[in-house]
Amino acid sequence: MEFEMIIINLINHSGEARSSCMEAIHYAKIGDFHKAREKIDEANEKISLAHKTQTALIQGEAQGNKQELSLLLVHAQDHLMNALTVKDMAVEFVELYSKISEILSGGCLNA
């Protein structure tokens, strides 16, 4: 696969993961925790695909296939790191909204 297409795939998977995380937060906010967790699972799948792409690029470089550093590659790495950060935050938001819902419905808060 052409180098630029590999990078585009990395951006695409990372962007989809981030979008799924934002959807997870939305679903948690409205109380649909099942759907929120499904969206987190989707994000994990997309992040896994992005990570495999990143690993292939790193392995290629380690084997001597050095690629020119490009702004597009830096942009792709930025997307992946952003997706990872947003996923971590989304997991926390889903858990927080779930606990708030439990408290408001008369349950007790167990940390």
DSSP file (Angstrom, degrees, kcal/mol; ACC not computed):
  #  RESIDUE AA STRUCTURE BP1 BP2  ACC     N-H-->O    O-->H-N    N-H-->O    O-->H-N    TCO  KAPPA ALPHA  PHI   PSI    X-CA   Y-CA   Z-CA
    1    1 A M              0   0    0      0, 0.0     5,-0.1     0, 0.0     2,-0.0   0.000 360.0 360.0 360.0 141.7    0.0    0.0    0.0
    2    2 A E    >>  -     0   0    0      1,-0.1     4,-2.0     4,-0.0     3,-0.5  -0.340 360.0-119.5 -63.5 141.9    1.2    3.5   -0.8
    3    3 A F  H 3> S+     0   0    0      1,-0.3     4,-2.0     2,-0.2     5,-0.2   0.870 112.2  51.9 -52.1 -45.4    2.7    5.3    2.2
    4    4 A E  H 3> S+     0   0    0      1,-0.2     4,-2.4     2,-0.2    -1,-0.3   0.868 108.3  51.5 -63.7 -36.4    0.2    8.2    2.0
    5    5 A M  H <> S+     0   0    0     -3,-0.5     4,-2.4     2,-0.2    -1,-0.2   0.869 106.9  53.6 -68.8 -35.8   -2.8    5.7    2.0
    6    6 A I  H  X S+     0   0    0     -4,-2.0     4,-1.9     2,-0.2    -2,-0.2   0.926 110.8  47.0 -61.7 -44.0   -1.4    4.0    5.1
    7    7 A I  H  X S+     0   0    0     -4,-2.0     4,-2.4     2,-0.2    -2,-0.2   0.911 109.7  52.8 -64.3 -42.6   -1.3    7.4    6.8
    8    8 A I  H  X S+     0   0    0     -4,-2.4     4,-2.9     1,-0.2    -1,-0.2   0.898 107.8  52.0 -60.8 -40.2   -4.8    8.2    5.6
    9    9 A N  H  X S+     0   0    0     -4,-2.4     4,-2.8     2,-0.2     5,-0.3   0.896 108.1  51.8 -62.2 -39.6   -6.0    4.9    7.1
   10   10 A L  H  X S+     0   0    0     -4,-1.9     4,-2.0     2,-0.2    -2,-0.2   0.922 112.5  45.1 -62.0 -44.8   -4.4    5.8   10.4
   11   11 A I  H  X S+     0   0    0     -4,-2.4     4,-2.8     2,-0.2    -2,-0.2   0.923 113.8  50.6 -63.4 -44.8   -6.1    9.2   10.4
   12   12 A N  H  X S+     0   0    0     -4,-2.9     4,-2.5     2,-0.2     5,-0.2   0.945 112.3  44.1 -60.7 -51.8   -9.4    7.6    9.4
   13   13 A H  H  X S+     0   0    0     -4,-2.8     4,-2.1     1,-0.2    -1,-0.2   0.901 115.4  49.3 -62.5 -40.6   -9.4    4.9   12.1
   14   14 A S  H  X S+     0   0    0     -4,-2.0     4,-2.4    -5,-0.3    -1,-0.2   0.918 111.6  48.6 -65.0 -43.3   -8.3    7.4   14.7
   15   15 A G  H  X S+     0   0    0     -4,-2.8     4,-2.4     1,-0.2    -2,-0.2   0.893 111.0  50.0 -64.0 -40.4  -11.0    9.9   13.7
   16   16 A E  H  X S+     0   0    0     -4,-2.5     4,-2.4    -5,-0.2    -1,-0.2   0.891 109.9  51.7 -64.8 -38.5  -13.7    7.2   13.8
   17   17 A A  H  X S+     0   0    0     -4,-2.1     4,-2.0     2,-0.2    -2,-0.2   0.928 110.1  48.4 -63.1 -44.9  -12.5    6.1   17.3
   18   18 A R  H  X S+     0   0    0     -4,-2.4     4,-2.2     1,-0.2    -2,-0.2   0.920 111.1  50.5 -61.3 -44.2  -12.7    9.7   18.6
   19   19 A S  H  X S+     0   0    0     -4,-2.4     4,-2.2     1,-0.2    -1,-0.2   0.904 108.6  51.8 -61.9 -41.6  -16.2   10.1   17.1
   20   20 A S  H  X S+     0   0    0     -4,-2.4     4,-2.2     1,-0.2    -1,-0.2   0.883 109.0  51.7 -61.9 -37.9  -17.4    6.8   18.7
   21   21 A C  H  X S+     0   0    0     -4,-2.0     4,-2.1     2,-0.2    -2,-0.2   0.910 108.4  49.7 -65.4 -42.2  -16.1    8.1   22.1
   22   22 A M  H  X S+     0   0    0     -4,-2.2     4,-2.0     1,-0.2    -1,-0.2   0.884 110.9  50.5 -64.8 -36.8  -17.9   11.3   21.7
   23   23 A E  H  X S+     0   0    0     -4,-2.2     4,-2.8     2,-0.2    -1,-0.2   0.887 106.5  55.7 -65.3 -38.3  -21.1    9.4   20.9
   24   24 A A  H  X S+     0   0    0     -4,-2.2     4,-2.4     1,-0.2    -2,-0.2   0.915 107.0  49.1 -60.3 -43.0  -20.5    7.2   24.0
   25   25 A I  H  X S+     0   0    0     -4,-2.1     4,-2.4     2,-0.2    -1,-0.2   0.922 111.0  50.7 -62.5 -43.3  -20.4   10.3   26.2
   26   26 A H  H  X S+     0   0    0     -4,-2.0     4,-1.6     1,-0.2    -2,-0.2   0.943 111.2  47.1 -59.0 -48.7  -23.6   11.5   24.6
   27   27 A Y  H  <>S+     0   0    0     -4,-2.8     5,-2.7     1,-0.2     4,-0.3   0.889 112.4  50.0 -63.5 -38.3  -25.4    8.2   25.2
   28   28 A A  H ><5S+     0   0    0     -4,-2.4     3,-1.3     1,-0.2    -1,-0.2   0.903 106.2  56.6 -64.7 -39.5  -24.2    8.1   28.8
   29   29 A K  H 3<5S+     0   0    0     -4,-2.4    -1,-0.2     1,-0.3    -2,-0.2   0.844 110.2  43.9 -61.1 -34.4  -25.4   11.6   29.3
   30   30 A I  T 3<5S-     0   0    0     -4,-1.6    -1,-0.3    -5,-0.1    -2,-0.2   0.376 122.9-105.3 -94.3   5.2  -28.9   10.6   28.3
   31   31 A G  T < 5S+     0   0    0     -3,-1.3     2,-1.3    -4,-0.3    -3,-0.2   0.539  79.8 129.7  90.9   7.0  -28.8    7.4   30.4
   32   32 A D     >< +     0   0    0     -5,-2.7     4,-2.1     1,-0.2    -1,-0.2  -0.644  22.7 163.3 -95.0  79.8  -28.3    4.8   27.6
   33   33 A F  H  >  +     0   0    0     -2,-1.3     4,-2.3     1,-0.2    -1,-0.2   0.789  69.3  58.1 -72.7 -29.3  -25.3    3.1   29.2
   34   34 A H  H  > S+     0   0    0     -3,-0.2     4,-1.9     2,-0.2    -1,-0.2   0.954 110.8  42.5 -62.6 -49.0  -25.6    0.0   27.1
   35   35 A K  H  > S+     0   0    0      1,-0.2     4,-2.2     2,-0.2    -2,-0.2   0.877 112.0  55.9 -65.5 -37.6  -25.2    2.0   23.9
   36   36 A A  H  X S+     0   0    0     -4,-2.1     4,-1.8     1,-0.2    -1,-0.2   0.920 108.8  46.3 -60.5 -43.7  -22.5    4.1   25.5
   37   37 A R  H  X S+     0   0    0     -4,-2.3     4,-2.2     1,-0.2    -1,-0.2   0.844 108.8  55.7 -70.5 -32.3  -20.5    1.0   26.3
   38   38 A E  H  X S+     0   0    0     -4,-1.9     4,-2.4     2,-0.2    -1,-0.2   0.909 107.4  50.1 -61.8 -41.0  -21.1   -0.3   22.7
   39   39 A K  H  X S+     0   0    0     -4,-2.2     4,-2.4     2,-0.2    -2,-0.2   0.864 108.2  52.0 -67.2 -35.8  -19.6    2.9   21.4
   40   40 A I  H  X S+     0   0    0     -4,-1.8     4,-2.4     2,-0.2    -1,-0.2   0.909 109.4  50.7 -64.0 -41.3  -16.5    2.5   23.7
   41   41 A D  H  X S+     0   0    0     -4,-2.2     4,-2.0     2,-0.2    -2,-0.2   0.915 109.3  50.4 -61.6 -43.2  -16.1   -1.0   22.2
   42   42 A E  H  X S+     0   0    0     -4,-2.4     4,-2.3     1,-0.2    -2,-0.2   0.919 109.7  51.2 -59.3 -43.8  -16.3    0.4   18.7
   43   43 A A  H  X S+     0   0    0     -4,-2.4     4,-2.8     1,-0.2     5,-0.2   0.909 107.3  52.7 -60.9 -42.5  -13.7    2.9   19.6
   44   44 A N  H  X S+     0   0    0     -4,-2.4     4,-2.1     1,-0.2    -1,-0.2   0.892 108.5  50.7 -60.7 -39.6  -11.4    0.2   20.9
   45   45 A E  H  X S+     0   0    0     -4,-2.0     4,-1.9     2,-0.2    -2,-0.2   0.926 112.7  45.5 -63.7 -44.5  -11.8   -1.7   17.7
   46   46 A K  H  X S+     0   0    0     -4,-2.3     4,-2.5     1,-0.2    -2,-0.2   0.888 112.1  51.3 -67.4 -39.1  -10.9    1.4   15.6
   47   47 A I  H  X S+     0   0    0     -4,-2.8     4,-2.9     1,-0.2    -1,-0.2   0.885 107.4  54.1 -64.4 -37.4   -8.0    2.2   17.9
   48   48 A S  H  X S+     0   0    0     -4,-2.1     4,-2.2    -5,-0.2    -2,-0.2   0.916 109.3  47.5 -61.6 -43.0   -6.7   -1.3   17.5
   49   49 A L  H  X S+     0   0    0     -4,-1.9     4,-1.9     2,-0.2    -2,-0.2   0.916 113.5  47.8 -63.9 -42.8   -6.8   -0.9   13.7
   50   50 A A  H  X S+     0   0    0     -4,-2.5     4,-2.6     1,-0.2    -2,-0.2   0.909 110.9  51.5 -63.9 -41.6   -5.0    2.4   14.0
   51   51 A H  H  X S+     0   0    0     -4,-2.9     4,-2.9     1,-0.2    -1,-0.2   0.888 107.1  52.9 -64.5 -38.7   -2.4    0.9   16.3
   52   52 A K  H  X S+     0   0    0     -4,-2.2     4,-2.2     2,-0.2    -1,-0.2   0.901 110.4  48.5 -61.9 -40.1   -1.7   -2.0   13.9
   53   53 A T  H  X S+     0   0    0     -4,-1.9     4,-2.0     2,-0.2    -2,-0.2   0.931 112.3  48.0 -64.4 -45.9   -1.1    0.5   11.2
   54   54 A Q  H  X S+     0   0    0     -4,-2.6     4,-2.3     1,-0.2    -2,-0.2   0.915 111.0  51.2 -60.9 -43.6    1.2    2.5   13.4
   55   55 A T  H  X S+     0   0    0     -4,-2.9     4,-3.0     1,-0.2     5,-0.2   0.892 107.4  53.1 -61.8 -40.6    3.1   -0.6   14.5
   56   56 A A  H  X S+     0   0    0     -4,-2.2     4,-2.4     2,-0.2    -1,-0.2   0.903 109.4  49.0 -62.2 -40.6    3.6   -1.6   10.8
   57   57 A L  H  X S+     0   0    0     -4,-2.0     4,-2.0     2,-0.2    -2,-0.2   0.917 113.1  47.0 -63.9 -43.1    5.1    1.8   10.1
   58   58 A I  H  X S+     0   0    0     -4,-2.3     4,-2.4     2,-0.2    -2,-0.2   0.919 112.7  48.7 -65.5 -44.1    7.4    1.5   13.1
   59   59 A Q  H  X S+     0   0    0     -4,-3.0     4,-1.6     1,-0.2    -2,-0.2   0.898 109.4  53.5 -63.5 -39.9    8.4   -2.1   12.2
   60   60 A G  H  <>S+     0   0    0     -4,-2.4     5,-2.8    -5,-0.2    -1,-0.2   0.919 110.6  46.1 -60.5 -43.2    9.1   -1.0    8.6
   61   61 A E  H ><5S+     0   0    0     -4,-2.0     3,-1.7     1,-0.2    -2,-0.2   0.901 109.4  54.4 -66.2 -40.0   11.4    1.8    9.8
   62   62 A A  H 3<5S+     0   0    0     -4,-2.4    -1,-0.2     1,-0.3    -2,-0.2   0.792 105.9  54.4 -63.2 -27.2   13.1   -0.6   12.2
   63   63 A Q  T 3<5S-     0   0    0     -4,-1.6    -1,-0.3    -5,-0.2    -2,-0.2   0.342 131.1 -93.6 -88.9   6.4   13.8   -2.9    9.2
   64   64 A G  T < 5S+     0   0    0     -3,-1.7     2,-1.7     1,-0.1    -3,-0.2   0.434  88.3 127.5  99.6  -0.8   15.5   -0.1    7.3
   65   65 A N      < -     0   0    0     -5,-2.8     2,-0.2    -6,-0.2    -1,-0.1  -0.523  41.5-175.6 -85.8  69.6   12.4    1.2    5.3
   66   66 A K        -     0   0    0     -2,-1.7     2,-0.3    -5,-0.2    -5,-0.0  -0.496   7.6-158.4 -73.5 132.9   12.9    4.8    6.4
   67   67 A Q        -     0   0    0     -2,-0.2     2,-0.2   -10,-0.1    -1,-0.0  -0.809  27.5-100.1-107.3 150.9   10.2    7.2    5.2
   68   68 A E        -     0   0    0     -2,-0.3     2,-0.3     1,-0.1    -1,-0.0  -0.504  42.6-110.4 -67.0 134.0   10.5   10.9    5.0
   69   69 A L        -     0   0    0     -2,-0.2     2,-0.3     4,-0.1    -1,-0.1  -0.526  46.3-173.0 -66.9 126.1    9.0   12.6    7.9
   70   70 A S     >  -     0   0    0     -2,-0.3     4,-2.0     1,-0.1     5,-0.2  -0.875  39.1-123.0-124.7 155.8    5.9   14.4    6.6
   71   71 A L  H  > S+     0   0    0     -2,-0.3     4,-2.5     1,-0.2     5,-0.2   0.854 114.7  58.4 -61.0 -34.7    3.4   16.8    8.0
   72   72 A L  H  > S+     0   0    0      2,-0.2     4,-2.2     1,-0.2    -1,-0.2   0.893 105.5  48.4 -63.3 -40.3    0.7   14.2    7.1
   73   73 A L  H  > S+     0   0    0      2,-0.2     4,-2.4     1,-0.2    -2,-0.2   0.905 111.4  49.6 -67.1 -41.1    2.4   11.6    9.3
   74   74 A V  H  X S+     0   0    0     -4,-2.0     4,-2.2     1,-0.2    -2,-0.2   0.915 110.7  51.1 -61.6 -42.3    2.7   14.0   12.2
   75   75 A H  H  X S+     0   0    0     -4,-2.5     4,-2.2     1,-0.2    -2,-0.2   0.902 109.1  50.9 -60.8 -42.6   -1.0   14.9   11.7
   76   76 A A  H  X S+     0   0    0     -4,-2.2     4,-2.2     2,-0.2    -2,-0.2   0.914 109.7  49.3 -63.2 -43.4   -1.9   11.1   11.8
   77   77 A Q  H  X S+     0   0    0     -4,-2.4     4,-2.6     1,-0.2    -1,-0.2   0.883 109.2  53.2 -63.2 -37.9    0.0   10.6   15.0
   78   78 A D  H  X S+     0   0    0     -4,-2.2     4,-2.4     1,-0.2    -1,-0.2   0.907 108.1  50.5 -62.7 -42.5   -1.8   13.6   16.5
   79   79 A H  H  X S+     0   0    0     -4,-2.2     4,-2.5     2,-0.2    -2,-0.2   0.913 111.0  48.5 -61.7 -43.2   -5.1   12.1   15.6
   80   80 A L  H  X S+     0   0    0     -4,-2.2     4,-2.4     2,-0.2    -2,-0.2   0.936 112.4  47.0 -65.3 -45.8   -4.2    8.8   17.2
   81   81 A M  H  X S+     0   0    0     -4,-2.6     4,-2.2     1,-0.2    -1,-0.2   0.894 112.6  50.8 -63.4 -38.4   -3.0   10.4   20.4
   82   82 A N  H  X S+     0   0    0     -4,-2.4     4,-2.9    -5,-0.2     5,-0.2   0.922 109.6  50.3 -63.3 -44.1   -6.1   12.5   20.5
   83   83 A A  H  X S+     0   0    0     -4,-2.5     4,-2.3     1,-0.2    -2,-0.2   0.901 110.2  50.1 -61.6 -41.3   -8.3    9.4   20.0
   84   84 A L  H  X S+     0   0    0     -4,-2.4     4,-2.0     2,-0.2    -1,-0.2   0.910 113.1  46.0 -64.5 -41.7   -6.5    7.6   22.8
   85   85 A T  H  X S+     0   0    0     -4,-2.2     4,-2.2     2,-0.2    -2,-0.2   0.930 113.2  48.3 -66.4 -46.1   -7.0   10.6   25.2
   86   86 A V  H  X S+     0   0    0     -4,-2.9     4,-2.8     1,-0.2    -2,-0.2   0.871 109.7  54.2 -64.2 -35.8  -10.6   11.1   24.3
   87   87 A K  H  X S+     0   0    0     -4,-2.3     4,-2.5    -5,-0.2    -1,-0.2   0.936 107.9  49.0 -63.3 -45.4  -11.2    7.3   24.8
   88   88 A D  H  X S+     0   0    0     -4,-2.0     4,-1.6     1,-0.2    -2,-0.2   0.916 114.6  45.5 -59.2 -42.8   -9.8    7.4   28.3
   89   89 A M  H  X S+     0   0    0     -4,-2.2     4,-2.7     2,-0.2    -1,-0.2   0.892 110.2  54.1 -68.0 -39.3  -11.9   10.4   29.1
   90   90 A A  H  X S+     0   0    0     -4,-2.8     4,-2.9     1,-0.2     5,-0.2   0.908 105.9  52.8 -62.4 -41.9  -15.0    8.8   27.6
   91   91 A V  H  X S+     0   0    0     -4,-2.5     4,-2.1     1,-0.2    -1,-0.2   0.923 111.7  46.6 -58.6 -43.6  -14.6    5.7   29.7
   92   92 A E  H  X S+     0   0    0     -4,-1.6     4,-2.7    -5,-0.2    -2,-0.2   0.908 112.1  49.9 -65.6 -42.5  -14.4    8.0   32.8
   93   93 A F  H  X S+     0   0    0     -4,-2.7     4,-3.2     2,-0.2     5,-0.3   0.916 109.8  50.6 -63.1 -43.2  -17.5   10.0   31.7
   94   94 A V  H  X S+     0   0    0     -4,-2.9     4,-2.1     1,-0.2    -1,-0.2   0.929 113.1  46.1 -60.8 -44.4  -19.5    6.9   31.1
   95   95 A E  H  X S+     0   0    0     -4,-2.1     4,-2.3    -5,-0.2    -2,-0.2   0.911 113.5  49.3 -64.2 -42.0  -18.6    5.6   34.5
   96   96 A L  H  X S+     0   0    0     -4,-2.7     4,-2.5     2,-0.2    -2,-0.2   0.938 111.9  46.8 -63.4 -48.3  -19.4    9.0   36.1
   97   97 A Y  H  X S+     0   0    0     -4,-3.2     4,-2.5     1,-0.2    -1,-0.2   0.878 111.1  54.0 -62.1 -36.1  -22.8    9.3   34.5
   98   98 A S  H  X S+     0   0    0     -4,-2.1     4,-2.2    -5,-0.3    -1,-0.2   0.923 110.1  45.8 -63.7 -44.2  -23.6    5.7   35.4
   99   99 A K  H  X S+     0   0    0     -4,-2.3     4,-2.4     2,-0.2    -2,-0.2   0.897 112.1  51.3 -66.8 -39.9  -22.8    6.4   39.1
  100  100 A I  H  X S+     0   0    0     -4,-2.5     4,-2.8     2,-0.2    -2,-0.2   0.926 110.6  49.4 -61.4 -44.1  -24.8    9.7   39.0
  101  101 A S  H  X S+     0   0    0     -4,-2.5     4,-1.6     1,-0.2     6,-0.2   0.901 110.1  51.2 -61.6 -40.9  -27.7    7.8   37.5
  102  102 A E  H  <>S+     0   0    0     -4,-2.2     5,-2.9     2,-0.2    -1,-0.2   0.911 111.6  47.0 -63.0 -43.0  -27.5    5.1   40.2
  103  103 A I  H ><5S+     0   0    0     -4,-2.4     3,-1.7     1,-0.2    -2,-0.2   0.930 112.0  49.9 -64.6 -45.8  -27.4    7.8   43.0
  104  104 A L  H 3<5S+     0   0    0     -4,-2.8    -1,-0.2     1,-0.3    -2,-0.2   0.769 107.5  54.7 -67.5 -24.4  -30.4    9.6   41.5
  105  105 A S  T 3<5S-     0   0    0     -4,-1.6    -1,-0.3    -5,-0.2    -2,-0.2   0.331 128.4 -95.0 -92.0   9.9  -32.4    6.4   41.2
  106  106 A G  T < 5S+     0   0    0     -3,-1.7    -3,-0.2     1,-0.3    -2,-0.1   0.473  83.3 129.1  97.7   1.9  -31.9    5.7   44.9
  107  107 A G      < -     0   0    0     -5,-2.9     2,-0.3    -6,-0.2    -1,-0.3  -0.213  57.7-109.4 -78.8 177.2  -28.9    3.4   44.7
  108  108 A C        -     0   0    0     -3,-0.1     2,-0.7    -2,-0.0    -1,-0.1  -0.803  25.8-112.3-110.0 155.9  -25.8    3.9   46.7
  109  109 A L        -     0   0    0     -2,-0.3     2,-0.5    -6,-0.1   -10,-0.0  -0.760  32.3-178.5 -89.8 116.5  -22.4    5.0   45.5
  110  110 A N              0   0    0     -2,-0.7    -2,-0.0     1,-0.1   -11,-0.0  -0.970 360.0 360.0-115.3 118.8  -19.7    2.3   45.7
  111  111 A A              0   0    0     -2,-0.5    -1,-0.1     0, 0.0    -2,-0.0   0.462 360.0 360.0 -80.5 360.0  -16.3    3.4   44.5
